[in-house]
Amino acid sequence: MKMTIVKLAVYLSVLLTPFSLKKQVMDREESVKAIYYKKKSLIRLGDAEFRMMINKKGLSYQEYNSKLRDELKQIIKRYKQKDPNYILCVPYEPFTKEAKWMFKKENYKYLMCFGIYRFYFRYFMPKHNKYGCSFLFIQENEKNYHRLWQESKNVIFIHNDPKWAEVFKKKYDINTIFIEIPNKNCYSHIEKIQKKIEKKINEIKKEGSYSVIISAGPAAK
């Protein structure tokens, strides 16, 4: 019964947003160009963040936290500023294409995962600035997104597994400074993580440009 209600809510959400909205969300290549040329930070919103904000539910790797939810909503609220220092990214295809795209059999997973979030985006999120594509880091777009850090002398790489920092270092031949974080519930350690990042930035910022890459689920935002 509960699943039936959820499906009905999903279908209704998409039927109430039948139109295309491509002008408001940049595609993968446009997103990279905007971030690169405007020197903005990048914040990606995906199903995990929307789940916490709208459903008030946690994930296998991040328990629900009302303060984290409030902070995620503040990121969205601040995006209506005239010139925010970040580009907020949302799922491009699920949020921009016409409803008939989502009802295709091969796109069922997008329908069930993003249908309700699509409705929320179209009617309740700020319209003052264009959004980027949160799927910009797919393999097919690597030829574009690697430029986001290619001019950096150092990259601070925050992850729960050091092997990915090594992979990154070898692939892009950039001095990579690894900061290890827990593999679950990073938000519970947010202040310690932030202090570690700030310390590393202070140590390297005189050496030239740098980038910070954070993989920590909703806490990264």
C-alpha positions as a Python dict, from the first residue, in 0.01 Angstrom:
ca = {
    (1, 'M'): (0, 0, 0),
    (2, 'K'): (276, 243, 94),
    (3, 'M'): (465, 171, -228),
    (4, 'T'): (150, 230, -432),
    (5, 'I'): (105, 572, -269),
    (6, 'V'): (469, 659, -340),
    (7, 'K'): (431, 563, -706),
    (8, 'L'): (116, 769, -739),
    (9, 'A'): (293, 1069, -584),
    (10, 'V'): (583, 1026, -826),
    (11, 'Y'): (358, 1001, -1132),
    (12, 'L'): (151, 1301, -1022),
    (13, 'S'): (467, 1508, -961),
    (14, 'V'): (593, 1444, -1312),
    (15, 'L'): (252, 1495, -1475),
    (16, 'L'): (237, 1836, -1306),
    (17, 'T'): (573, 1925, -1463),
    (18, 'P'): (523, 1811, -1825),
    (19, 'F'): (732, 2081, -1992),
    (20, 'S'): (1101, 2102, -2081),
    (21, 'L'): (1322, 2334, -1875),
    (22, 'K'): (1659, 2317, -2050),
    (23, 'K'): (1718, 2693, -2043),
    (24, 'Q'): (1749, 2696, -1666),
    (25, 'V'): (1997, 2408, -1627),
    (26, 'M'): (2327, 2392, -1812),
    (27, 'D'): (2437, 2067, -1971),
    (28, 'R'): (2761, 1894, -1873),
    (29, 'E'): (2991, 2092, -2100),
    (30, 'E'): (2828, 2427, -2024),
    (31, 'S'): (2854, 2355, -1650),
    (32, 'V'): (3229, 2297, -1669),
    (33, 'K'): (3282, 2615, -1871),
    (34, 'A'): (3080, 2824, -1625),
    (35, 'I'): (3270, 2687, -1325),
    (36, 'Y'): (3608, 2723, -1498),
    (37, 'Y'): (3576, 3071, -1644),
    (38, 'K'): (3387, 3226, -1353),
    (39, 'K'): (3615, 3059, -1095),
    (40, 'K'): (3322, 2934, -892),
    (41, 'S'): (3294, 2653, -643),
    (42, 'L'): (3077, 2357, -737),
    (43, 'I'): (2802, 2211, -518),
    (44, 'R'): (2620, 1903, -645),
    (45, 'L'): (2271, 1812, -530),
    (46, 'G'): (2164, 1454, -598),
    (47, 'D'): (1911, 1208, -466),
    (48, 'A'): (2090, 1187, -129),
    (49, 'E'): (2055, 1558, -58),
    (50, 'F'): (1696, 1581, -182),
    (51, 'R'): (1605, 1273, 19),
    (52, 'M'): (1732, 1438, 335),
    (53, 'M'): (1570, 1774, 264),
    (54, 'I'): (1231, 1655, 143),
    (55, 'N'): (1183, 1307, 286),
    (56, 'K'): (1369, 1383, 610),
    (57, 'K'): (1546, 1049, 581),
    (58, 'G'): (1906, 941, 614),
    (59, 'L'): (2118, 711, 403),
    (60, 'S'): (2330, 404, 459),
    (61, 'Y'): (2637, 628, 489),
    (62, 'Q'): (2483, 937, 648),
    (63, 'E'): (2220, 928, 920),
    (64, 'Y'): (1949, 1192, 917),
    (65, 'N'): (2044, 1514, 1091),
    (66, 'S'): (1803, 1807, 1116),
    (67, 'K'): (2088, 2059, 1130),
    (68, 'L'): (2243, 1916, 813),
    (69, 'R'): (1901, 1934, 647),
    (70, 'D'): (1868, 2300, 744),
    (71, 'E'): (2215, 2379, 610),
    (72, 'L'): (2139, 2210, 278),
    (73, 'K'): (1822, 2418, 248),
    (74, 'Q'): (2021, 2733, 326),
    (75, 'I'): (2256, 2654, 35),
    (76, 'I'): (1951, 2653, -192),
    (77, 'K'): (1805, 2968, -37),
    (78, 'R'): (2131, 3161, -79),
    (79, 'Y'): (2144, 3069, -446),
    (80, 'K'): (1896, 3344, -527),
    (81, 'Q'): (2169, 3601, -456),
    (82, 'K'): (2277, 3812, -752),
    (83, 'D'): (2623, 3657, -783),
    (84, 'P'): (2679, 3359, -551),
    (85, 'N'): (3034, 3224, -524),
    (86, 'Y'): (2922, 2876, -624),
    (87, 'I'): (2727, 2705, -898),
    (88, 'L'): (2455, 2477, -768),
    (89, 'C'): (2413, 2161, -974),
    (90, 'V'): (2105, 1942, -1014),
    (91, 'P'): (2037, 1627, -1222),
    (92, 'Y'): (2017, 1754, -1581),
    (93, 'E'): (1806, 1497, -1768),
    (94, 'P'): (1554, 1417, -1490),
    (95, 'F'): (1498, 1785, -1411),
    (96, 'T'): (1493, 1939, -1759),
    (97, 'K'): (1338, 1701, -2010),
    (98, 'E'): (970, 1671, -2091),
    (99, 'A'): (763, 1430, -1884),
    (100, 'K'): (742, 1176, -2165),
    (101, 'W'): (1118, 1116, -2134),
    (102, 'M'): (1078, 1002, -1775),
    (103, 'F'): (794, 767, -1858),
    (104, 'K'): (1004, 565, -2102),
    (105, 'K'): (1081, 216, -1980),
    (106, 'E'): (1459, 268, -1990),
    (107, 'N'): (1426, 576, -1769),
    (108, 'Y'): (1211, 420, -1498),
    (109, 'K'): (1491, 444, -1241),
    (110, 'Y'): (1508, 820, -1297),
    (111, 'L'): (1132, 848, -1270),
    (112, 'M'): (1118, 675, -931),
    (113, 'C'): (1432, 838, -795),
    (114, 'F'): (1381, 1198, -908),
    (115, 'G'): (1011, 1243, -993),
    (116, 'I'): (913, 1418, -671),
    (117, 'Y'): (1243, 1606, -650),
    (118, 'R'): (1184, 1734, -1004),
    (119, 'F'): (858, 1890, -886),
    (120, 'Y'): (1032, 2049, -589),
    (121, 'F'): (1305, 2194, -811),
    (122, 'R'): (1068, 2344, -1065),
    (123, 'Y'): (832, 2511, -822),
    (124, 'F'): (1025, 2581, -502),
    (125, 'M'): (1393, 2638, -581),
    (126, 'P'): (1528, 2986, -675),
    (127, 'K'): (1509, 3086, -1041),
    (128, 'H'): (1749, 3382, -1029),
    (129, 'N'): (2059, 3190, -1143),
    (130, 'K'): (2123, 2907, -1386),
    (131, 'Y'): (2203, 2566, -1243),
    (132, 'G'): (2480, 2329, -1341),
    (133, 'C'): (2455, 1957, -1411),
    (134, 'S'): (2525, 1732, -1113),
    (135, 'F'): (2609, 1446, -1351),
    (136, 'L'): (2902, 1635, -1504),
    (137, 'F'): (3157, 1386, -1368),
    (138, 'I'): (3044, 1095, -1583),
    (139, 'Q'): (3324, 928, -1779),
    (140, 'E'): (3206, 1061, -2114),
    (141, 'N'): (3260, 1417, -1989),
    (142, 'E'): (3613, 1363, -1855),
    (143, 'K'): (3762, 1549, -2151),
    (144, 'N'): (3585, 1859, -2018),
    (145, 'Y'): (3577, 1834, -1639),
    (146, 'H'): (3949, 1764, -1590),
    (147, 'R'): (4019, 2129, -1669),
    (148, 'L'): (3862, 2225, -1334),
    (149, 'W'): (4188, 2135, -1159),
    (150, 'Q'): (4444, 2116, -1440),
    (151, 'E'): (4592, 2459, -1360),
    (152, 'S'): (4621, 2387, -987),
    (153, 'K'): (4963, 2330, -838),
    (154, 'N'): (4810, 2133, -550),
    (155, 'V'): (4487, 1946, -496),
    (156, 'I'): (4350, 1872, -151),
    (157, 'F'): (4162, 1544, -187),
    (158, 'I'): (3911, 1452, 84),
    (159, 'H'): (3785, 1094, 80),
    (160, 'N'): (3747, 787, 302),
    (161, 'D'): (3988, 575, 94),
    (162, 'P'): (4346, 684, 12),
    (163, 'K'): (4360, 467, -300),
    (164, 'W'): (4140, 716, -488),
    (165, 'A'): (4378, 997, -405),
    (166, 'E'): (4661, 787, -552),
    (167, 'V'): (4456, 714, -864),
    (168, 'F'): (4384, 1085, -903),
    (169, 'K'): (4749, 1179, -852),
    (170, 'K'): (4876, 933, -1113),
    (171, 'K'): (4608, 1015, -1366),
    (172, 'Y'): (4645, 1393, -1358),
    (173, 'D'): (5007, 1425, -1242),
    (174, 'I'): (4921, 1682, -976),
    (175, 'N'): (5058, 1702, -624),
    (176, 'T'): (4770, 1554, -424),
    (177, 'I'): (4728, 1607, -51),
    (178, 'F'): (4502, 1344, 101),
    (179, 'I'): (4276, 1402, 400),
    (180, 'E'): (4102, 1090, 527),
    (181, 'I'): (3747, 1106, 659),
    (182, 'P'): (3509, 844, 805),
    (183, 'N'): (3317, 629, 558),
    (184, 'K'): (2993, 697, 747),
    (185, 'N'): (2828, 996, 912),
    (186, 'C'): (3084, 1258, 813),
    (187, 'Y'): (2859, 1536, 932),
    (188, 'S'): (2918, 1425, 1292),
    (189, 'H'): (3286, 1513, 1240),
    (190, 'I'): (3232, 1822, 1024),
    (191, 'E'): (3420, 2068, 1244),
    (192, 'K'): (3731, 1848, 1266),
    (193, 'I'): (3727, 1786, 892),
    (194, 'Q'): (3689, 2155, 818),
    (195, 'K'): (3981, 2246, 1044),
    (196, 'K'): (4203, 1991, 869),
    (197, 'I'): (4113, 2136, 531),
    (198, 'E'): (4172, 2494, 646),
    (199, 'K'): (4510, 2395, 790),
    (200, 'K'): (4622, 2240, 462),
    (201, 'I'): (4501, 2541, 265),
    (202, 'N'): (4704, 2773, 487),
    (203, 'E'): (5010, 2555, 433),
    (204, 'I'): (4992, 2556, 52),
    (205, 'K'): (4814, 2874, -56),
    (206, 'K'): (5142, 3068, -90),
    (207, 'E'): (5266, 2812, -342),
    (208, 'G'): (5006, 2911, -600),
    (209, 'S'): (4663, 2803, -713),
    (210, 'Y'): (4498, 2501, -556),
    (211, 'S'): (4176, 2303, -573),
    (212, 'V'): (3981, 2122, -304),
    (213, 'I'): (3787, 1809, -395),
    (214, 'I'): (3553, 1670, -130),
    (215, 'S'): (3377, 1335, -143),
    (216, 'A'): (3172, 1310, 175),
    (217, 'G'): (2809, 1273, 71),
    (218, 'P'): (2566, 1542, 190),
    (219, 'A'): (2821, 1663, 446),
    (220, 'A'): (3050, 1775, 161),
    (221, 'K'): (2804, 2042, 59),
}
